[in-house]
Amino acid sequence: MGLLGTDTKKKLAMSGLVFVFCYLVMLFVVFLIIVVGNFSGWQTYIVENFPEVLSLIVSIFFLFGIVYWYYLFEDADALVNRKNILLIFTILIVSVIISYIFGEFVHIDSRPVAVFAFLALFLTSRRHALFLNFIFSFVMFVIDLFTNTAPMTNINNEIYASFLLSFIGGTVAVFLAGKVKTRGGLLLSGVFIAVPTVLIVMLFNLPEITTDWIEYVSSVGFRILSSILSAVLALALLPFFEHAFNRLTVFRLRELTSTDAALLVRLKKEAPGTFNHSLIVAQLAETCAVAVGENAELARTAAYYHDVGKLKQPDCFTENQTDYNVHDEITPELSADIIRSHTKDGYDLLIKSHLPKIIADVALEHHGTLPIKYFYDKAIRYSGDADLKDFSYLGPIPQTKIAAIVMICDGAEAAARAMSDRTPEKVEKVCRSIIEERMDLGQFDECDITMKELTVIKKALVEALSGVHHHRVKYPAIQFGRDRQAVKTEDDRNE
């Protein structure tokens, strides 16, 4: 805490208040679940069971105190964002209520306890999901301990079995679905988590196989159902959380890069040159992200949208122009203003369109504070003097590796497209020059990209660009008619 800035400490203090509020809501929900079946009323319940209620409050308090301290030391940035706190508690409350409803009105073994693990995995991260799954399992354990609604004779065995089912099922779900890219893959993960949970149910219910084999079989069946149901419910709830909290999941990233996405449809129609440029940059960014172990889907999506700001004045950008160039009629200073404004215009458009801020940030940062060379040189030729600040992008410089990757790929693609000789040696020289220039201009000073990663990115770029802008043989100028006879064209005869 001593290393945190004053502003960060203030934000953490505000987040702490939000955390306490969410804790009280969570406590209220747990308390309602416990007393909902008590017909004497909640006031009578508190009076008659005051020691138990007090221990419940203390247990939940310490439990969520652990959550707060975990985030404070492991991911303070996540804690500063109050939306993250609301997200975690909302997932937790929704999952607890769903599990209670199925356990109370269907069967204790039908509780879809892995739904929380799935949601936490896709909406936070694998590391956080593993930790939060333990918290969820413990909350369910506390509820079971106070409600004692389990149908088995040995109530203690059932309570501990439920805890194991929640914890092991959720943990297996996190590891199985960690690299899932499709909704079908998520459903398949639900099928596979049935294996360890069914094994636990079979072992704990083994004494009943001779006394009540129907209950034994039904417990196994309900456990298989609950595993699949966990995946189904996660699929149903994910879109709500994605949009309500503006979170990125692998599924949403794929939806954003669909050709039916609204902004991409506009880009294709209104700025086709920019759209084609963005497609190639996206391919390059994905390749580079894979090479350095970054999120490839996020890099590809950010690259798709990095130039959407050009939609405001598409004809002012070379790739969308035909014969007429508006910059021939205006001053270099005005041209530079138009060109550099597309980063801020893109950021504003993406935020207005409710796309995740991390995508908008890349659009804002992908040119950093780089100079706009063409118009700076034009101004020098016209007037003999010019202030470089008037011909530079306004920043900020890249704050993440993804933004740095898109910056490099954007420059490399444009440079490679302008080359007449695209041999690997020439491409390597251009890529090295682009990276070195951005380093010299301090464009990577605020992101944690390393020299080793920049070298890997350069190598990946050279290989990718050599494939995208590869050399083609010159085709003979021959045209075939209906009779399938070859006829040389005028161009070929003149050679």
Buried (B, 14 or more C-beta within 10 A) or exposed (E): EEEBEEEBEEBBEEBBEBBEEBBEEBBEBBBEBBBEEEEEEBEEBBEEBEEBBEBBEEBBBEBBEBBBEBBBEEBBEBBBEBEBBBBBBBBBBBBBEBBBBBBBEBBBBBBBBBBBBBBBBBBBBBEBBBBBBBBBBBBBBBBBBBBEBBEBEEBEBBBBBBBBBBBBBBBBBBBBBEEBEEBEBBBBBBEBBBEBBBEBBBEBBEEBEEEEEEBBEBBBBBBBBBBBBBBBBBBEBBEEBBEEBBBBBBBBBBBBBEEEBEBBEBBBEBBEBBBBBBBBBBBBBBBBBBBBEBBBBBBBBBBBBBBBBBBBBBEBBEBBBEEEEBBEEEBBBEBBBBBBBBBBBBBBBBBEBEBBEBBBBBBBBBBBBBBBEBBBBBBEEEEEEBEEEBBBBEBBBBBBBBBBBBBBBBBBBBBBBEBEEBEEEBBBEBBBEBBEEBBEBEBBEBBEBEEEBBEBBBBBBBBBBBEBBEEEEEEEBEEEEEEEEEEEEEEEEEE
